[in-house]
Amino acid sequence: MPLIVGLFDSSSVRQSLEAPVPLHSTNGHAVNHRDSDFERTVPKPNVGGGMLDSIANMANSILGAGLPYAVSQAGFLTGILLLVILCIVTDWTIRLIVINAKLSGRHSYIEIMNHCFGSSGRAAVSFFQFAFAFGGMCAFGIIIGDTIPHVIRSIFPSLPTIPVLRLFSNRQFIITLCTTCVSYPLSLYRDIHKLSRASGLALIGMVIIVASVLFEGPQVPVELKGDPSRRFTLMGSGLVQAIGVISFAFVCHHNSLLIYGSLRTPTLDRFTKVTHISTFISLVACMTLAISAYMVFTNKTQGNILNNFPPDDTVINIARFCFGLNMFTTLPLELFVCREVIEQYFFSHEVFSPQRHIFFTTTILFSSMFVALITCDLGVMLEITGGASATALAFIFPAICYIKLANSRYSWLSRQKLPAVLCAGFGIIVMVVSLFIALGKAWTPDGDVKACV
């Protein structure tokens, strides 16, 4: 593991930056004019937020409940190894996006790709950014439908028998109500740092979820537990699907520049600390959740681990409630990205329009809500979104941009570029295989996708 850490350490990336473009630092050193221009053009609010705000937003973007499912697909030992390695790579590539922005003098993911690869790069990153964020919104809507109705029915057992109130135990109604009354108003904000307080509460909720699964898992009825002989498997048959699910959980590259720009003092040093702390918090939480849940449910592990527990478990219902609240705040983070992609791609040279802002917010949000209403298969949604879009955003695009922007005197096999070459190659392989598997499921009559109509 020290070798892996050293390979992806930012020092090698720093050394490969061209001399005329030094990185902005907090140590008082002079700043190059291109770096100054970048700092001025980063889209940030008038005041901005502190590091804790950015850590809350980034960590909230990363955390999720699909990790036990990923471990069940990959096998226990391979799944845990994947969690650690992909977390390290994710930490590195998040920071690589900001470095690419500084090297290119651009302030958005779309503009970086446009600078490096022209209109084709601009179109590719726009498509995958939108697809990943929109897929995330759909997944979060599914989670709301998986959690909140369980909680309501456990608190009010007789509710389904009351004609007027039985709607509050209905999955579709709850998704519609929560999306309209909670996520929609939050999504109308223009500044992402204004969601940091809600994201902080969501992180507290995630701690409750992890603790609930950790302590309640061993107490579930025997018939709900998985095969104990499958606990310490080396490798499972769903390795590629597991990479997709883990990638979906860890990837926040599509809003990393938004988070960077929301810092009150946006420097690479400060953003590096934000990234390290956020990914470390996420890794600890994800490892705890994945190991504790998989040890109990093994081959029966579902895409949303809370669905493995009985509906009348009081502690788990508290966790379900917290998870639902988490989705209320995480969903707007993804909508910010969808909206920003549209603004950058189609209206980059136009002034802000309140009417356009409201129109796209409304259209995107309720489109994702419709998808969540008609499917309840979170696992497949995570596989498809993570395997295709997440691998492109997290592993392929940051790496190939850096290869293009880094000093041309370095060869592809040099210490400065080799990590990026390996990362891009890994992402391409995973994306191709994931799409092949996903299309195979879609064309199979008895496929795995479950509809909830």
C-alpha positions as CSV (number, residue, x, y, z in Angstrom):
1,M,0.0,0.0,0.0
2,P,2.8,2.6,0.6
3,L,3.8,2.0,-3.0
4,I,0.3,2.8,-4.2
5,V,0.2,5.9,-2.0
6,G,3.5,7.1,-3.3
7,L,2.5,6.5,-6.9
8,F,-0.5,8.8,-6.5
9,D,1.1,11.3,-4.2
10,S,0.5,14.9,-5.3
11,S,4.3,15.7,-5.1
12,S,4.9,13.9,-8.4
13,V,2.0,15.8,-9.9
14,R,3.4,19.1,-8.6
15,Q,6.8,18.4,-10.0
16,S,5.4,17.8,-13.5
17,L,3.7,21.2,-13.6
18,E,5.4,23.6,-16.0
19,A,7.7,26.1,-14.3
20,P,5.9,29.2,-15.6
21,V,2.7,28.0,-14.0
22,P,3.4,27.6,-10.2
23,L,0.5,26.5,-8.0
24,H,-1.3,28.9,-5.8
25,S,-0.2,28.3,-2.2
26,T,-1.2,29.6,1.2
27,N,2.5,30.3,2.2
28,G,2.6,33.8,0.8
29,H,4.7,33.0,-2.3
30,A,4.1,35.0,-5.5
31,V,1.4,33.8,-7.8
32,N,1.8,33.5,-11.6
33,H,-0.6,35.6,-13.7
34,R,-2.4,32.6,-15.2
35,D,-3.0,31.2,-11.7
36,S,-4.3,34.5,-10.6
37,D,-6.7,34.6,-13.5
38,F,-7.9,31.2,-12.7
39,E,-8.6,32.1,-9.1
40,R,-10.6,35.2,-10.2
41,T,-12.6,33.2,-12.7
42,V,-13.6,30.4,-10.5
43,P,-17.4,30.7,-10.0
44,K,-17.8,31.2,-6.3
45,P,-20.2,33.2,-4.1
46,N,-19.5,36.7,-2.9
47,V,-18.4,35.5,0.5
48,G,-17.9,31.8,0.1
49,G,-17.7,29.1,2.8
50,G,-15.0,27.7,5.0
51,M,-13.2,24.4,4.8
52,L,-15.7,22.7,7.1
53,D,-18.5,23.7,4.7
54,S,-16.6,22.2,1.7
55,I,-15.7,19.0,3.6
56,A,-19.4,18.6,4.5
57,N,-20.5,19.0,0.9
58,M,-17.8,16.7,-0.5
59,A,-18.2,14.0,2.1
60,N,-22.0,14.1,1.7
61,S,-21.5,13.6,-2.1
62,I,-19.4,10.5,-1.5
63,L,-21.2,8.6,1.2
64,G,-23.8,6.0,0.3
65,A,-25.4,2.7,1.4
66,G,-24.6,0.6,-1.7
67,L,-21.1,-0.5,-0.6
68,P,-22.1,-3.8,1.1
69,Y,-23.7,-4.8,-2.2
70,A,-20.5,-4.0,-4.0
71,V,-18.6,-6.2,-1.6
72,S,-21.1,-9.0,-2.2
73,Q,-20.5,-8.7,-5.9
74,A,-16.7,-8.6,-5.8
75,G,-16.1,-11.0,-3.0
76,F,-15.1,-10.0,0.5
77,L,-11.3,-9.7,0.2
78,T,-11.4,-8.2,-3.3
79,G,-14.2,-5.9,-2.4
80,I,-12.3,-4.4,0.6
81,L,-9.2,-4.1,-1.5
82,L,-11.2,-2.2,-4.1
83,L,-12.6,0.1,-1.6
84,V,-9.2,1.2,-0.4
85,I,-7.5,1.4,-3.8
86,L,-10.4,3.3,-5.5
87,C,-10.6,5.7,-2.5
88,I,-6.9,6.5,-3.0
89,V,-7.3,6.9,-6.8
90,T,-10.4,9.1,-6.2
91,D,-8.5,11.4,-3.8
92,W,-5.8,11.8,-6.4
93,T,-8.0,12.4,-9.4
94,I,-10.3,14.9,-7.6
95,R,-7.2,17.0,-7.0
96,L,-6.0,16.4,-10.5
97,I,-9.1,18.1,-11.9
98,V,-8.1,21.3,-10.1
99,I,-4.5,21.0,-11.2
100,N,-5.8,20.6,-14.8
101,A,-7.9,23.7,-14.3
102,K,-4.8,25.6,-13.2
103,L,-2.6,24.3,-16.1
104,S,-5.3,25.2,-18.7
105,G,-6.4,28.4,-17.1
106,R,-10.0,27.2,-17.2
107,H,-12.6,27.2,-14.4
108,S,-14.9,24.3,-15.2
109,Y,-14.6,20.6,-16.2
110,I,-16.3,21.3,-19.5
111,E,-13.9,24.1,-20.4
112,I,-10.9,22.0,-19.4
113,M,-12.0,19.2,-21.8
114,N,-12.8,21.8,-24.5
115,H,-9.3,23.2,-24.1
116,C,-7.6,19.8,-24.4
117,F,-9.8,18.1,-27.0
118,G,-12.0,20.7,-28.6
119,S,-15.7,20.4,-29.2
120,S,-15.6,16.5,-29.0
121,G,-14.1,16.7,-25.5
122,R,-16.6,19.4,-24.5
123,A,-19.5,17.2,-25.6
124,A,-18.2,14.0,-24.0
125,V,-17.6,15.5,-20.5
126,S,-21.0,17.3,-20.7
127,F,-22.8,14.1,-21.5
128,F,-21.1,12.0,-18.8
129,Q,-21.4,14.8,-16.2
130,F,-25.1,15.2,-16.8
131,A,-25.7,11.4,-17.0
132,F,-23.9,10.7,-13.7
133,A,-25.6,13.5,-11.8
134,F,-29.0,12.7,-13.3
135,G,-28.5,9.0,-12.5
136,G,-27.5,9.9,-9.0
137,M,-30.7,11.9,-8.6
138,C,-32.8,8.9,-9.8
139,A,-30.9,6.7,-7.3
140,F,-31.6,9.1,-4.5
141,G,-35.2,9.2,-5.3
142,I,-35.4,5.4,-5.2
143,I,-33.8,5.5,-1.8
144,I,-36.4,8.0,-0.5
145,G,-39.0,5.5,-1.7
146,D,-37.2,2.6,0.0
147,T,-36.9,4.4,3.4
148,I,-39.5,6.9,4.3
149,P,-42.6,4.8,3.7
150,H,-41.2,2.1,6.0
151,V,-40.7,4.6,8.7
152,I,-44.2,6.0,8.4
153,R,-45.8,2.5,8.5
154,S,-43.8,1.6,11.6
155,I,-44.9,4.7,13.5
156,F,-48.5,4.5,12.3
157,P,-49.3,0.7,11.7
158,S,-53.0,1.4,11.1
159,L,-52.3,4.2,8.5
160,P,-52.8,1.9,5.4
161,T,-56.4,1.2,6.6
162,I,-57.4,4.9,6.7
163,P,-58.6,5.9,3.2
164,V,-57.6,9.5,3.5
165,L,-54.2,9.0,5.0
166,R,-53.1,5.7,3.3
167,L,-51.3,7.8,0.7
168,F,-48.6,8.6,3.3
169,S,-47.6,4.9,3.3
170,N,-47.4,4.8,-0.5
171,R,-44.0,4.8,-2.1
172,Q,-44.8,6.9,-5.1
173,F,-46.7,9.5,-3.1
174,I,-43.8,9.9,-0.6
175,I,-41.2,10.3,-3.4
176,T,-43.4,13.0,-5.0
177,L,-44.1,14.8,-1.7
178,C,-40.5,14.8,-0.5
179,T,-39.0,15.8,-3.9
180,T,-41.5,18.6,-4.3
181,C,-41.6,20.0,-0.8
182,V,-37.9,19.5,0.3
183,S,-35.5,18.8,-2.5
184,Y,-37.1,21.3,-4.9
185,P,-36.7,24.4,-2.7
186,L,-33.1,23.4,-1.8
187,S,-32.3,22.9,-5.5
188,L,-33.4,26.5,-6.3
189,Y,-30.3,27.9,-4.6
190,R,-27.6,29.2,-6.9
191,D,-24.6,28.9,-4.5
192,I,-23.6,25.3,-3.5
193,H,-22.0,26.3,-0.2
194,K,-25.5,27.2,1.1
195,L,-26.2,23.5,1.2
196,S,-23.3,22.9,3.6
197,R,-25.4,23.1,6.8
198,A,-27.9,20.6,5.4
199,S,-25.0,18.4,4.3
200,G,-23.5,18.6,7.8
201,L,-26.8,17.2,9.2
202,A,-26.8,14.5,6.5
203,L,-23.3,13.4,7.7
204,I,-24.7,13.1,11.2
205,G,-27.4,11.0,9.8
206,M,-24.9,8.8,8.0
207,V,-23.1,8.1,11.3
208,I,-26.5,6.9,12.7
209,I,-27.0,4.7,9.7
210,V,-23.5,3.1,10.0
211,A,-24.0,2.5,13.8
212,S,-27.5,1.1,13.3
213,V,-26.3,-1.4,10.7
214,L,-23.3,-2.3,12.8
215,F,-25.3,-3.1,16.0
216,E,-28.6,-4.3,14.5
217,G,-27.2,-6.6,11.8
218,P,-26.2,-9.5,14.1
219,Q,-29.7,-9.4,15.7
220,V,-31.8,-10.0,12.6
221,P,-33.7,-13.3,12.3
222,V,-31.8,-16.2,11.0
223,E,-33.9,-16.5,7.9
224,L,-32.8,-13.0,6.8
225,K,-29.1,-13.7,7.2
226,G,-26.9,-14.9,4.3
227,D,-24.8,-18.0,3.9
228,P,-22.1,-17.8,6.6
229,S,-19.7,-19.9,4.4
230,R,-19.6,-17.0,1.9
231,R,-18.2,-14.5,4.4
232,F,-14.5,-14.6,3.4
233,T,-14.7,-15.2,-0.3
234,L,-11.7,-14.2,-2.3
235,M,-13.4,-13.0,-5.5
236,G,-17.0,-12.9,-6.7
237,S,-18.5,-13.0,-10.1
238,G,-19.6,-9.4,-10.2
239,L,-16.2,-7.7,-10.0
240,V,-16.9,-5.1,-12.7
241,Q,-20.3,-4.3,-11.3
242,A,-18.7,-3.8,-7.9
243,I,-16.2,-1.3,-9.4
244,G,-19.2,0.6,-10.9
245,V,-21.0,0.7,-7.5
246,I,-17.9,1.8,-5.6
247,S,-17.1,4.4,-8.3
248,F,-20.7,5.8,-8.0
249,A,-20.2,6.1,-4.2
250,F,-16.8,7.8,-4.3
251,V,-17.1,10.0,-7.3
252,C,-17.7,13.7,-6.7
253,H,-15.5,14.9,-9.5
254,H,-18.4,16.4,-11.4
255,N,-18.9,19.0,-8.5
256,S,-15.3,19.2,-7.3
257,L,-14.7,22.6,-9.0
258,L,-18.0,23.9,-7.6
259,I,-16.8,22.9,-4.2
260,Y,-13.3,24.3,-4.8
261,G,-14.9,27.6,-6.0
262,S,-17.1,27.7,-2.9
263,L,-14.1,28.0,-0.6
264,R,-13.7,31.5,0.9
265,T,-10.0,31.2,-0.1
266,P,-9.7,28.8,-3.0
267,T,-6.2,27.4,-3.0
268,L,-4.8,24.0,-3.9
269,D,-3.4,23.6,-0.4
270,R,-6.7,24.1,1.2
271,F,-8.6,22.0,-1.3
272,T,-6.1,19.2,-0.8
273,K,-6.9,19.2,2.9
274,V,-10.6,19.2,2.1
275,T,-10.2,16.2,-0.3
276,H,-8.0,14.2,2.1
277,I,-10.3,14.7,5.0
278,S,-13.5,14.0,3.0
279,T,-12.2,10.8,1.4
280,F,-10.8,9.5,4.7
281,I,-14.1,10.1,6.5
282,S,-15.9,8.4,3.6
283,L,-13.5,5.4,3.5
284,V,-13.9,4.8,7.3
285,A,-17.7,5.0,7.1
286,C,-17.9,2.9,3.9
287,M,-15.5,0.2,5.3
288,T,-17.4,0.0,8.6
289,L,-20.8,-0.2,6.8
290,A,-19.6,-2.7,4.1
291,I,-17.8,-5.1,6.5
292,S,-20.5,-5.1,9.2
293,A,-23.3,-5.6,6.8
294,Y,-21.7,-8.2,4.5
295,M,-20.6,-10.3,7.5
296,V,-24.3,-10.8,8.3
297,F,-26.1,-10.9,4.9
298,T,-23.3,-12.2,2.5
299,N,-25.1,-13.5,-0.6
300,K,-28.4,-11.9,0.3
301,T,-27.0,-8.3,0.4
302,Q,-29.3,-5.9,-1.4
303,G,-28.4,-2.7,-3.3
304,N,-29.8,-0.6,-0.4
305,I,-28.6,-2.5,2.7
306,L,-31.4,-1.1,4.8
307,N,-33.8,-3.2,2.8
308,N,-32.2,-6.3,4.3
309,F,-33.7,-5.6,7.7
310,P,-37.3,-6.3,8.8
311,P,-39.7,-3.4,8.4
312,D,-40.6,-3.3,12.1
313,D,-37.0,-2.8,13.3
314,T,-37.2,0.4,15.3
315,V,-33.5,1.2,15.2
316,I,-33.2,0.5,11.5
317,N,-36.3,2.7,10.9
318,I,-34.5,5.6,12.6
319,A,-31.6,4.8,10.2
320,R,-34.1,4.7,7.3
321,F,-35.4,8.1,8.3
322,C,-31.9,9.5,8.5
323,F,-31.0,8.0,5.1
324,G,-34.1,9.6,3.5
325,L,-33.2,13.0,5.0
326,N,-29.7,12.5,3.6
327,M,-31.1,12.1,0.1
328,F,-33.1,15.3,0.4
329,T,-29.8,17.2,0.7
330,T,-27.6,15.1,-1.6
331,L,-30.1,15.2,-4.5
332,P,-29.8,19.0,-4.8
333,L,-26.0,18.7,-5.0
334,E,-26.4,16.5,-8.1
335,L,-29.0,18.9,-9.6
336,F,-26.5,21.7,-9.2
337,V,-24.2,19.8,-11.6
338,C,-26.9,19.0,-14.1
339,R,-27.9,22.6,-14.3
340,E,-24.4,23.9,-14.4
341,V,-23.6,21.5,-17.3
342,I,-26.5,22.9,-19.3
343,E,-25.5,26.5,-18.5
344,Q,-21.9,25.9,-19.5
345,Y,-22.6,24.0,-22.6
346,F,-25.5,26.0,-24.1
347,F,-25.4,29.4,-22.4
348,S,-21.8,30.0,-21.4
349,H,-21.8,33.5,-23.0
350,E,-25.1,34.6,-21.7
351,V,-26.0,36.4,-18.5
352,F,-27.8,34.6,-15.8
353,S,-31.6,34.3,-16.3
354,P,-33.9,33.6,-13.4
355,Q,-36.5,32.2,-15.7
356,R,-34.0,29.8,-17.3
357,H,-32.7,28.8,-13.8
358,I,-36.2,27.9,-12.6
359,F,-37.1,26.1,-15.8
360,F,-34.1,23.8,-15.9
361,T,-34.3,23.2,-12.1
362,T,-37.9,22.1,-12.4
363,T,-37.5,20.0,-15.6
364,I,-34.4,18.1,-14.4
365,L,-35.8,17.5,-10.9
366,F,-39.2,16.1,-11.9
367,S,-37.7,14.1,-14.7
368,S,-35.5,12.2,-12.3
369,M,-38.5,11.9,-9.9
370,F,-40.4,10.1,-12.7
371,V,-37.6,7.6,-13.2
372,A,-37.5,6.9,-9.4
373,L,-41.3,6.4,-9.4
374,I,-41.2,3.6,-12.0
375,T,-38.2,1.5,-10.7
376,C,-37.0,0.3,-7.3
377,D,-33.8,-1.5,-8.3
378,L,-31.1,0.6,-6.7
379,G,-28.4,-2.0,-7.4
380,V,-28.8,-1.9,-11.2
381,M,-29.1,1.9,-11.2
382,L,-25.8,2.1,-9.3
383,E,-24.1,-0.4,-11.6
384,I,-25.1,1.4,-14.8
385,T,-24.5,5.0,-13.6
386,G,-21.2,4.1,-11.8
387,G,-19.8,1.7,-14.4
388,A,-20.3,4.1,-17.3
389,S,-20.4,7.8,-16.2
390,A,-18.4,7.6,-13.0
391,T,-15.4,5.8,-14.5
392,A,-15.3,8.4,-17.3
393,L,-15.5,11.3,-14.9
394,A,-13.2,9.9,-12.2
395,F,-10.6,7.9,-14.0
396,I,-10.5,8.6,-17.7
397,F,-11.1,12.4,-18.3
398,P,-8.9,13.8,-15.4
399,A,-6.0,11.5,-16.5
400,I,-6.1,12.1,-20.2
401,C,-6.4,15.9,-19.6
402,Y,-3.3,15.8,-17.4
403,I,-1.4,13.7,-20.0
404,K,-2.3,16.4,-22.6
405,L,-1.5,19.4,-20.3
406,A,1.6,18.2,-18.5
407,N,5.0,19.2,-19.8
408,S,5.6,17.7,-23.2
409,R,9.2,16.7,-22.4
410,Y,7.9,13.9,-20.2
411,S,7.2,10.5,-21.9
412,W,4.1,8.5,-21.2
413,L,6.1,6.0,-19.3
414,S,7.8,8.7,-17.1
415,R,7.1,8.9,-13.4
416,Q,5.1,12.0,-13.9
417,K,2.7,10.6,-16.6
418,L,2.6,6.9,-15.9
419,P,0.0,7.0,-13.1
420,A,-2.3,9.0,-15.4
421,V,-1.8,6.5,-18.2
422,L,-2.6,3.6,-15.9
423,C,-5.6,5.4,-14.5
424,A,-7.0,6.2,-17.9
425,G,-6.5,2.6,-19.1
426,F,-8.2,1.2,-16.1
427,G,-11.2,3.5,-16.6
428,I,-11.6,2.6,-20.3
429,I,-11.6,-1.1,-19.5
430,V,-14.1,-0.8,-16.7
431,M,-16.4,1.4,-18.8
432,V,-16.5,-0.8,-21.8
433,V,-17.1,-4.0,-19.8
434,S,-19.7,-2.3,-17.6
435,L,-21.7,-1.0,-20.7
436,F,-21.5,-4.5,-22.2
437,I,-22.9,-6.1,-19.0
438,A,-25.6,-3.4,-18.6
439,L,-26.8,-3.7,-22.2
440,G,-26.9,-7.5,-21.7
441,K,-29.2,-7.1,-18.8
442,A,-31.4,-4.6,-20.6
443,W,-31.9,-7.0,-23.6
444,T,-32.5,-10.0,-21.4
445,P,-36.3,-10.7,-21.1
446,D,-35.9,-11.9,-17.5
447,G,-33.3,-9.3,-16.6
448,D,-32.6,-8.0,-13.1
449,V,-34.3,-4.6,-13.4
450,K,-37.4,-4.4,-11.2
451,A,-40.2,-2.0,-11.9
452,C,-42.3,-0.4,-9.2
453,V,-45.5,0.7,-11.0
